């Protein structure tokens, strides 16, 4: 029995980490390549509604109850899970909600002014990745991981 438990422990240590790295993506027509963490928070708090070029911002998120979305929004908003849920409920008309990263990519790709949070490993060339405080998603210190 001890050998079995030890084997399970060793195998579980070799499994990949389940934490996801999220990235901020925008529509290809958007020239924004970098935002500050403060600007990004204002965008997702619906305080900022237009990009610098005057295009309306469309917020696209995966199902807010998904662990990845919850964790990213908690970091972004600096709120607890309960506070994030309350905020999203109060502002649900301000967000387009989709059920997968693929759907999020398609929505951002086809919507000028769209911005979304997506798993970094789902990114395609159909969208632009935005740096946050000068950092790309897999760089140390990136806001959303």
trRosetta pair geometry for C-beta under 8 A, 3 or more apart (Angstrom, degrees):
i j d omega theta_ij theta_ji phi_ij phi_ji
1 4 5.6 -53 -152 33 34 114
1 5 6.5 30 153 -15 66 105
2 5 5.8 -56 -149 39 33 109
2 6 6.2 33 153 -19 66 108
3 6 5.6 -55 -146 38 30 113
3 7 6.3 35 153 -22 64 105
4 7 5.7 -54 -151 34 29 113
4 8 6.5 30 152 -18 63 104
5 8 5.6 -51 -149 35 34 113
5 9 6.4 35 152 -20 65 105
6 9 5.6 -53 -149 36 32 113
6 10 6.4 31 154 -18 66 106
7 10 5.9 -55 -146 37 30 109
7 11 6.2 27 157 -16 65 109
8 11 5.9 -58 -145 39 28 109
8 12 6.2 27 157 -20 64 109
9 12 5.9 -57 -146 36 27 110
9 13 6.7 30 155 -23 61 105
10 13 5.9 -55 -155 29 31 113
10 14 7.0 24 151 -15 62 107
11 14 5.9 -64 -158 35 36 109
11 15 7.1 48 147 -37 66 95
12 15 5.7 -36 -154 8 41 117
19 145 7.4 108 147 -155 115 88
20 68 4.8 -11 51 -117 138 119
20 119 4.9 -66 -172 -120 128 98
20 120 7.6 169 174 15 80 83
20 121 7.9 -107 -147 17 92 104
20 145 7.9 -116 113 -112 43 97
21 119 7.1 87 68 -158 55 61
21 120 4.3 -19 96 4 101 130
21 121 7.7 95 54 -22 95 84
21 137 5.4 113 151 165 113 107
21 138 6.2 48 163 -89 164 68
21 142 7.6 51 -161 85 107 139
21 144 7.2 103 -171 108 59 89
21 145 4.3 -6 -124 -91 80 137
22 68 6.5 143 -72 175 112 100
22 71 8.0 170 -19 89 132 97
22 72 4.5 6 17 -97 169 133
22 117 4.9 10 179 -180 125 100
22 118 6.7 141 -153 70 74 23
22 119 6.5 -55 -102 -94 58 37
22 120 6.7 -177 -135 -37 7 83
22 137 7.1 -139 96 -136 33 118
22 144 4.1 -85 71 150 101 130
22 145 6.7 177 28 -64 68 80
23 117 7.2 158 73 -152 36 55
23 118 5.8 -32 59 66 86 76
23 119 7.6 23 13 131 90 13
23 120 4.5 105 -31 -94 115 76
23 123 6.0 -11 59 -64 153 127
23 129 5.4 -43 173 -136 129 106
23 130 8.0 141 169 44 82 65
23 136 8.0 -4 -126 -177 109 69
23 137 4.0 -53 -93 -71 94 143
23 144 7.1 -176 -77 73 24 140
24 35 7.3 -81 118 38 162 121
24 40 6.5 -88 -97 -129 155 130
24 115 6.6 -6 -173 -172 92 101
24 116 7.6 160 -152 83 50 35
24 117 6.2 -29 -96 -97 57 68
24 129 7.1 104 76 -164 59 61
24 130 4.4 -56 102 59 109 106
24 132 6.0 105 7 -53 135 108
24 137 7.9 179 15 -73 64 100
24 144 7.2 149 -38 -10 85 147
25 105 7.4 -14 105 -111 161 69
25 108 5.5 66 111 154 108 167
25 115 7.1 163 84 -153 46 53
25 116 5.4 -20 61 63 93 83
25 117 7.7 157 17 -97 81 19
25 118 5.5 -6 4 19 129 119
25 123 6.6 179 -85 -116 132 98
25 127 4.3 36 179 142 121 137
25 128 6.6 147 -158 76 69 44
25 129 5.8 -41 -100 -99 75 53
25 130 6.9 176 -102 2 20 88
26 30 4.0 -74 145 64 129 148
26 32 6.0 75 2 62 172 106
26 108 6.7 -148 -156 -172 18 115
26 114 6.7 156 -151 89 56 59
26 115 5.1 -19 -97 -100 82 75
26 116 8.0 160 -83 19 38 66
26 127 6.6 153 70 -174 31 94
26 128 5.1 -26 63 65 86 99
26 130 5.6 65 -10 -43 111 117
27 30 5.0 103 64 -13 77 104
27 108 5.7 -152 -69 169 66 70
27 109 6.6 132 -124 -128 72 19
27 110 7.9 -106 -118 48 111 14
27 111 6.1 -128 -75 83 130 55
27 112 5.4 -161 110 -118 167 35
27 113 6.5 9 17 17 136 24
27 114 4.9 95 -42 44 105 87
27 115 8.0 -81 -7 -63 77 51
27 127 6.8 -65 -107 -129 23 80
27 128 7.4 4 90 20 23 98
28 109 7.0 31 -13 -138 101 66
28 126 6.8 -88 -48 174 120 45
28 127 6.4 -119 -55 -120 74 32
28 128 5.9 130 -109 -28 46 96
29 112 5.3 -27 61 -121 139 93
30 51 6.3 -132 -138 -122 104 163
30 55 7.2 -127 -102 67 87 152
30 112 7.6 151 -54 -159 85 63
30 113 6.9 127 -80 -96 113 29
30 115 7.8 83 -81 -74 176 86
30 128 6.3 -141 70 44 93 134
31 53 6.8 91 32 -37 112 136
32 35 6.4 21 174 -54 121 98
32 51 6.1 -119 -38 -151 129 117
32 52 7.0 135 -82 18 102 107
32 128 7.9 142 72 103 66 137
32 130 5.9 2 119 -116 96 122
33 128 7.2 -85 -104 166 67 129
33 130 6.4 -176 -165 -128 24 66
33 131 6.3 25 148 15 69 99
34 130 6.6 164 -91 -173 23 78
34 131 4.2 -19 -107 67 81 106
34 132 7.6 172 -156 -82 65 17
34 133 7.8 170 -172 -21 99 5
34 134 6.0 24 -144 -82 133 49
35 39 4.4 -126 -174 87 100 124
35 40 4.9 120 113 -57 129 87
35 43 7.4 -21 -172 -11 160 137
35 130 5.8 20 4 161 100 128
35 131 7.5 163 25 85 55 58
35 132 6.1 -22 72 -113 79 63
36 39 4.6 98 52 5 79 100
36 40 7.0 -146 91 -4 42 86
36 132 7.4 71 -168 -167 16 64
36 133 5.7 61 -137 -81 56 72
37 40 5.7 -54 -146 38 32 112
37 41 6.3 35 154 -21 65 105
37 76 8.0 -156 -164 -135 85 64
37 132 5.8 70 -78 174 69 106
37 133 5.4 -6 -28 -42 91 116
37 143 5.1 156 -108 -91 109 143
38 41 5.8 -54 -149 35 29 112
38 42 6.5 29 152 -18 63 105
39 42 5.7 -56 -151 36 33 112
39 43 6.5 36 151 -22 66 103
39 48 6.8 4 -163 -5 70 164
40 43 5.5 -50 -150 32 34 114
40 44 6.4 17 158 -4 67 108
40 76 6.6 -99 124 -144 106 108
40 132 5.8 -15 -31 -124 153 111
40 143 7.2 151 67 75 153 165
41 44 6.1 -64 -144 48 30 99
41 45 5.9 23 157 -14 68 114
41 76 5.7 173 -101 173 77 80
41 77 6.7 139 -143 -96 98 43
41 78 7.9 -2 -125 0 138 97
42 45 5.7 -59 -135 44 28 106
42 47 4.2 -79 -160 68 81 115
42 48 4.3 67 128 -11 106 109
43 46 7.9 27 168 -74 30 28
43 47 7.7 -70 -56 53 19 74
43 48 4.9 -46 -83 67 58 112
43 57 5.9 -132 -151 -170 98 161
43 59 7.3 155 152 -88 86 106
43 115 6.4 -13 157 73 140 158
44 59 6.4 122 -118 -128 61 133
44 73 7.2 -155 163 -126 140 84
44 76 5.6 4 68 148 155 142
44 77 7.2 -110 108 -65 118 88
45 77 6.9 126 -78 -112 99 92
45 87 7.7 -61 -127 -172 75 134
46 49 6.8 32 -168 -80 64 88
46 59 7.3 -79 -81 -18 84 147
46 91 5.7 -166 -7 -153 148 140
46 94 4.7 -21 -97 -178 140 159
48 57 6.8 62 117 -1 80 154
49 56 6.5 -25 157 -145 84 73
49 57 5.6 -148 -168 34 36 104
50 54 5.7 -19 -179 -148 128 31
50 55 6.5 147 -158 73 77 35
50 56 5.9 -50 -102 -101 73 39
50 57 6.2 -147 -90 -16 17 90
51 54 7.0 -34 71 36 73 20
51 55 4.6 1 36 58 115 92
51 56 7.9 -3 3 58 84 6
51 57 6.1 130 -43 -71 77 88
51 113 6.2 -146 -11 -128 120 81
55 112 6.0 -107 -157 148 133 99
55 113 4.1 -155 148 -85 109 105
56 113 5.0 50 80 179 57 166
57 113 5.5 -140 -102 172 27 99
57 114 7.9 110 -167 -110 52 21
57 115 6.1 -20 -159 8 98 116
58 96 6.4 17 170 -4 100 124
58 111 5.2 -77 69 149 153 133
58 113 5.1 93 2 104 90 95
58 114 4.4 -38 74 -96 107 68
58 115 7.2 152 73 18 55 65
59 94 6.2 31 38 141 129 81
59 95 4.8 -60 100 -112 112 69
59 96 6.7 165 90 20 55 74
59 114 7.9 166 -77 -150 10 64
59 115 6.3 -27 -108 68 54 88
59 116 7.4 124 -171 -88 48 61
60 95 7.3 137 -106 -168 21 74
60 96 4.7 -25 -106 70 73 105
60 97 7.9 167 -157 -84 56 22
60 98 6.5 16 -174 -4 99 115
60 104 5.6 146 139 -147 117 82
60 107 4.9 162 -133 108 149 130
60 108 5.6 -139 46 -65 150 85
60 111 7.3 136 -48 52 132 145
60 114 5.4 21 -12 -167 124 109
60 115 6.9 172 26 81 84 36
60 116 3.8 -40 79 -85 99 112
61 64 6.2 44 121 -74 133 78
61 69 5.7 96 177 -143 106 127
61 73 7.6 28 -137 -65 144 123
61 95 5.4 -20 19 -169 111 126
61 96 7.5 147 24 76 61 54
61 97 5.9 -25 74 -109 81 67
61 98 7.5 175 91 27 33 76
61 104 7.5 -13 -164 -115 12 123
61 116 6.5 -179 -78 -142 40 83
61 117 6.2 15 -118 36 78 100
62 66 5.3 -33 122 31 117 144
62 68 6.9 22 64 80 144 109
62 69 4.7 -146 70 -62 94 127
62 97 7.4 49 170 -159 15 71
62 98 6.0 -56 -109 74 51 77
62 99 7.1 70 -154 -147 78 14
62 100 7.1 44 -125 -110 107 5
62 101 6.8 -25 -79 -71 129 56
62 104 5.8 -57 -66 -56 81 135
62 117 7.4 -93 6 81 92 87
62 118 7.7 115 -36 -104 112 60
63 66 4.7 99 77 -25 92 101
63 69 6.5 -174 81 14 48 151
63 97 6.2 74 -96 -178 45 110
63 98 7.6 -96 -40 89 64 37
63 99 5.8 37 -42 -117 109 57
64 69 5.4 -124 -125 122 36 136
64 70 6.9 91 173 -73 61 72
64 73 7.2 0 -142 -3 90 158
64 84 7.5 -169 -175 142 112 102
64 85 7.1 138 138 -111 123 63
64 88 4.8 126 -141 -180 165 167
64 95 7.8 67 -56 114 119 160
64 97 6.8 -65 -20 -119 88 124
65 69 7.6 36 45 64 20 122
65 70 7.0 14 -156 -54 24 114
66 69 4.6 78 65 13 94 105
66 70 6.7 -165 86 -10 45 89
67 70 5.6 -57 -143 39 30 113
67 71 6.1 27 162 -19 67 108
68 71 6.1 -57 -147 36 26 107
68 72 6.3 23 157 -15 63 110
68 119 6.6 -36 -166 -74 158 93
69 72 5.9 -58 -146 39 30 109
69 73 6.1 21 160 -12 67 111
69 117 6.8 129 -120 86 73 125
70 73 6.2 -65 -146 42 24 104
70 74 6.2 27 156 -23 64 109
70 81 5.8 20 -174 -127 120 94
70 84 6.3 133 -147 96 70 151
71 74 5.7 -54 -146 33 29 113
71 75 6.6 27 156 -16 63 104
72 75 5.9 -58 -155 36 30 109
72 76 6.2 26 152 -17 66 112
72 117 5.1 148 141 169 157 152
72 144 5.1 18 -134 -150 94 107
73 76 5.4 -54 -139 42 35 113
73 77 5.6 15 167 -2 71 113
73 79 7.6 -33 136 53 83 107
73 84 4.9 114 116 -148 118 132
73 88 7.5 10 179 -57 164 120
73 117 7.9 -161 -58 25 76 164
74 77 6.4 -61 -130 51 22 95
74 78 7.6 70 168 -101 52 13
74 79 5.9 -115 -133 70 60 64
74 80 6.9 7 -133 -150 110 14
74 81 6.3 -29 -84 -75 128 58
74 84 5.5 -78 -77 -46 70 143
75 78 7.4 11 -174 -71 25 53
75 143 6.4 147 141 163 120 78
75 144 6.0 151 84 -115 143 52
76 143 7.0 73 -92 149 69 122
76 144 7.0 8 -60 -92 95 93
77 83 7.3 -163 123 114 133 110
77 84 5.9 152 49 -97 147 90
77 87 6.7 -175 -139 36 159 169
79 83 3.6 -124 -179 96 115 125
79 84 5.0 150 93 -56 120 75
79 87 6.7 93 76 -13 176 137
80 83 4.7 95 51 8 75 103
80 84 7.1 -137 94 -6 39 86
81 84 5.8 -54 -148 35 30 111
81 85 6.4 31 154 -19 64 106
82 85 5.8 -54 -149 36 31 112
82 86 6.4 30 153 -17 64 107
83 86 5.7 -54 -148 37 32 112
83 87 6.2 34 153 -21 66 106
84 87 5.7 -54 -147 36 31 112
84 88 6.2 26 157 -15 66 108
85 88 6.0 -57 -145 40 28 108
85 89 6.2 30 155 -21 63 108
86 89 5.7 -55 -146 35 29 112
86 90 6.3 25 156 -16 64 109
87 90 5.9 -61 -150 39 28 108
87 91 6.2 -10 162 13 66 115
88 91 6.2 -76 -137 57 27 88
88 92 6.2 62 158 -79 67 75
88 95 6.9 -27 -147 12 88 152
89 92 6.0 -9 -146 -39 28 110
91 94 4.5 -36 173 29 94 123
91 95 6.7 78 122 -14 91 101
92 95 6.2 -70 -151 42 40 100
92 97 7.8 -28 -157 -27 87 127
96 107 6.1 -169 119 -179 139 147
96 111 7.9 163 17 -43 163 173
96 114 7.9 -43 37 -129 137 110
98 103 3.8 -169 180 113 127 117
98 104 4.9 -177 63 -68 140 67
98 107 5.7 -149 -54 -14 142 143
99 103 5.8 54 49 26 64 153
100 103 4.6 98 55 7 81 99
100 104 6.9 -140 98 -5 45 86
101 104 5.4 -53 -147 36 35 114
101 105 6.3 39 153 -22 67 102
101 118 5.1 103 -145 -154 95 98
101 119 5.2 -55 -97 25 147 102
101 122 3.9 -65 151 -152 142 172
102 105 5.8 -51 -150 34 30 112
102 106 6.5 29 153 -16 63 106
102 122 7.1 -121 -62 -164 56 123
103 106 5.7 -54 -148 38 33 112
103 107 6.2 34 153 -20 66 107
104 107 5.8 -55 -147 37 30 111
104 108 6.3 26 157 -14 66 107
104 116 4.9 169 -180 167 108 155
104 117 7.9 -62 -176 68 151 44
104 118 5.3 178 103 -90 135 107
104 122 8.0 64 63 119 111 144
105 108 6.0 -57 -144 40 28 106
105 109 6.0 31 156 -22 64 111
105 116 7.9 -137 -75 73 38 147
105 118 6.4 73 -65 -116 83 158
105 122 6.5 -138 -48 143 128 107
105 123 7.7 166 -105 -122 121 36
105 124 6.1 71 -164 21 143 111
105 126 6.5 84 171 75 104 121
105 127 6.1 -123 -147 -19 79 133
106 109 5.6 -55 -143 37 28 114
106 110 6.2 6 164 -3 64 114
107 110 6.4 -70 -143 46 23 96
107 111 5.8 -2 167 -2 64 125
107 114 6.3 -173 132 -154 79 157
107 116 7.1 99 83 -56 107 147
108 111 6.3 -73 -130 47 23 98
108 114 4.3 -162 -129 115 58 127
108 115 7.1 63 -126 -111 111 11
108 116 4.7 -107 -67 8 127 123
108 118 7.8 -96 -2 -35 148 132
108 127 5.2 32 111 -110 123 132
109 126 4.5 -9 -110 148 130 115
109 127 5.7 -96 -77 -66 78 89
110 114 7.9 41 67 -2 49 150
111 114 3.7 80 88 -42 109 127
115 130 7.6 -13 -136 0 107 146
117 144 6.8 -162 -145 -142 116 155
118 122 5.2 -108 163 73 111 120
118 123 6.5 133 99 -73 125 73
119 122 4.5 80 71 -2 92 111
120 123 6.0 -25 -166 -13 44 116
120 137 4.5 175 -102 131 129 151
120 138 6.4 134 173 -55 163 90
123 127 6.8 -109 -150 64 81 108
123 129 6.1 8 -142 -70 148 115
124 127 6.6 82 65 17 73 87
129 136 6.7 51 131 -142 131 93
129 137 6.8 -85 -167 -14 130 112
131 134 5.5 10 152 -141 133 15
131 135 5.8 143 -163 58 93 26
131 136 5.7 -55 -105 -72 85 57
132 135 6.0 -36 68 60 67 84
132 142 6.3 96 57 -156 109 75
132 143 4.7 -74 120 12 147 121
132 144 7.1 102 17 -8 158 97
133 141 7.7 -93 92 135 127 106
133 143 6.8 114 12 -40 116 109
135 139 4.3 -137 -163 77 98 129
135 140 7.9 -104 -147 71 138 37
135 141 5.7 -154 -86 89 166 93
135 142 4.6 -149 123 -89 124 76
135 143 7.7 144 67 -10 121 74
136 139 5.1 95 56 -9 71 111
136 142 6.8 -54 97 -93 30 131
137 142 5.4 115 -142 -176 28 164
137 144 7.0 -39 -128 66 85 107
137 145 6.9 89 -173 -19 74 128
138 142 7.1 44 10 -7 7 150
138 145 7.8 18 -109 20 39 162
139 142 5.3 113 66 -46 74 106
142 145 5.5 34 82 29 106 101
